[in-house]
Amino acid sequence: MAREQIKVPYGYEPPAHSDKGTVLVFETFEDWTAHEMSACIAWAEERKFVRVIFYPQHEETLRRMDIRSEMPYYARLKHLEQLMEDVDTQLQVEVDKWEGKRKKYTPLDTSLNFLTEKSPGPHFICMSDRYANLFVTYPSFKEWIKKARLVIFTQFRVPLHGKLHDCAERWETVDFGNGV
């Protein structure tokens, strides 16, 4: 197969690749609406991310994390997929169903390792304020906050944990409920 020759002006430099990596969204998704979904996608598009992965967690994982969920995993998954049908975006948007295949408790570290190995970086972990307050208490939080940035969406309006202020430059808050 012959190569195609491309002519460019002298001194041409290709433009820098401006797209960022992957947003990993951790949440139960049972109380998400189309407005929150579109606000999340709009935020990711504005920041020029390449990929958004929604990661609903199994009931057993939520129970061990002391997070109440009224709907079972498969009902929440179906609800999330219905919300995604209405999304019109150029981003690669997907739902990761790995935890549903495991059908048991999956530590947050295991989930993060699995997702970061299979998706391009840099990684942004997006979770509600309720999740973030739990995540900051885990022993592995200090390693993860160095590897990935944390995006906290203020869904439940709970005060943030004091340990988050030690690494204030590695996280930010976003409000998906009232638009971006």
C-alpha positions in Angstrom: 0.0 0.0 0.0 1.5 3.4 -1.0 1.8 6.2 1.4 0.0 9.4 0.9 2.1 12.5 0.9 0.8 15.5 2.7 1.9 19.0 2.0 2.2 21.5 4.9 3.7 24.9 5.0 7.2 25.4 6.3 7.3 25.5 10.2 3.9 23.8 10.6 3.3 22.2 13.9 0.3 20.0 14.5 -2.2 21.5 17.0 -1.9 20.2 20.6 -4.4 17.5 21.4 -6.8 19.3 23.7 -9.1 16.4 24.7 -8.8 15.1 28.2 -9.2 11.7 29.6 -12.0 9.9 31.3 -14.7 10.8 33.9 -15.7 7.9 36.2 -19.1 8.6 37.8 -19.9 6.7 41.0 -23.5 6.9 42.2 -26.6 4.8 42.9 -28.4 6.6 40.0 -31.8 5.7 41.4 -32.8 9.4 41.9 -31.2 10.8 38.9 -33.3 12.7 36.4 -32.8 13.6 32.7 -31.8 17.1 33.8 -29.0 15.8 36.0 -27.8 13.4 33.3 -27.7 16.2 30.7 -26.0 18.5 33.1 -23.3 15.9 33.8 -22.8 15.3 30.1 -22.7 19.1 29.4 -20.1 19.6 32.1 -18.0 16.8 30.6 -18.3 18.3 27.1 -17.4 21.8 28.4 -14.3 20.3 29.9 -13.5 18.5 26.7 -13.3 14.9 28.1 -13.1 12.0 25.7 -15.1 9.5 27.7 -17.7 9.3 30.5 -18.2 6.0 32.3 -21.3 5.6 34.6 -20.6 3.0 37.3 -23.7 1.9 39.3 -22.8 -0.1 42.3 -24.3 -3.4 43.5 -26.7 -3.4 46.5 -24.1 -5.4 48.6 -21.5 -2.7 48.0 -23.9 0.1 48.9 -25.0 -1.8 52.0 -21.4 -2.2 53.2 -20.8 1.6 52.5 -23.9 2.4 54.5 -25.7 4.0 51.5 -29.4 3.3 51.3 -30.8 2.2 48.0 -34.5 1.5 47.5 -34.1 0.0 44.0 -32.1 -3.2 43.2 -29.0 -3.1 41.0 -30.8 -4.1 37.7 -33.6 -1.7 38.2 -31.1 1.2 38.7 -29.2 0.0 35.7 -32.3 0.0 33.5 -33.2 3.5 34.8 -29.7 4.7 33.9 -29.8 3.2 30.4 -33.2 4.9 29.8 -31.7 8.2 30.9 -28.8 7.7 28.5 -31.1 7.1 25.5 -32.1 10.8 25.5 -28.5 12.0 25.6 -27.1 13.6 22.4 -23.4 14.0 22.6 -20.1 13.4 20.8 -18.5 11.9 23.9 -18.1 8.2 24.4 -20.7 7.6 27.1 -21.1 4.1 28.6 -22.4 2.2 31.6 -20.0 -0.2 33.1 -21.8 -3.4 34.3 -18.8 -5.2 35.8 -20.2 -5.0 39.4 -23.4 -6.5 38.3 -21.5 -9.5 36.9 -19.7 -9.9 40.2 -23.0 -9.9 42.2 -21.2 -9.2 45.5 -19.4 -6.5 47.4 -16.7 -4.8 45.4 -14.3 -2.4 47.3 -14.0 1.0 45.8 -10.3 0.5 45.3 -11.0 -2.6 43.2 -13.5 -0.8 41.1 -11.2 2.2 40.6 -8.3 -0.1 39.6 -10.5 -1.9 37.1 -11.8 1.3 35.5 -8.5 3.2 35.3 -6.7 0.2 33.7 -9.2 0.0 30.9 -9.7 3.7 30.1 -7.4 6.4 29.0 -6.1 9.0 31.5 -6.1 11.4 33.0 -8.9 10.2 35.3 -11.5 12.2 37.1 -13.6 10.5 39.7 -17.0 12.1 39.9 -19.1 11.3 43.0 -21.8 12.9 45.1 -20.9 14.6 48.4 -22.2 11.6 50.3 -19.8 9.3 48.4 -16.9 11.7 48.7 -17.3 11.9 52.5 -17.0 8.1 52.7 -14.2 7.9 50.1 -12.0 10.3 52.1 -12.1 8.0 55.1 -10.6 5.0 53.2 -6.9 4.3 53.8 -6.3 4.3 50.0 -7.7 7.8 49.5 -4.3 9.4 49.8 -3.0 7.3 46.9 -6.1 7.8 44.7 -6.1 11.6 45.2 -2.6 11.7 43.7 -3.6 9.5 40.7 -6.9 11.1 39.9 -8.8 14.4 40.4 -12.0 14.3 42.5 -15.1 16.0 41.3 -17.8 16.3 43.9 -21.3 17.1 42.8 -23.4 18.7 45.6 -26.4 16.4 45.3 -27.2 16.0 49.0 -25.9 19.3 50.4 -24.0 17.6 53.2 -20.9 19.3 54.7 -17.7 17.9 53.2 -15.2 16.0 55.4 -12.4 17.9 57.0 -9.7 15.7 55.4 -10.7 17.0 51.9 -9.2 20.4 52.8 -5.7 18.8 53.1 -5.8 18.2 49.4 -7.9 21.2 48.3 -6.0 21.6 45.0 -7.0 18.0 43.8 -10.8 18.3 44.0 -13.6 20.7 43.0 -17.4 20.9 43.5 -20.0 21.0 40.8 -23.8 21.4 41.0 -25.7 19.2 38.5 -29.1 19.9 40.1 -29.3 23.5 39.1 -27.4 23.3 35.8 -23.7 23.7 35.2 
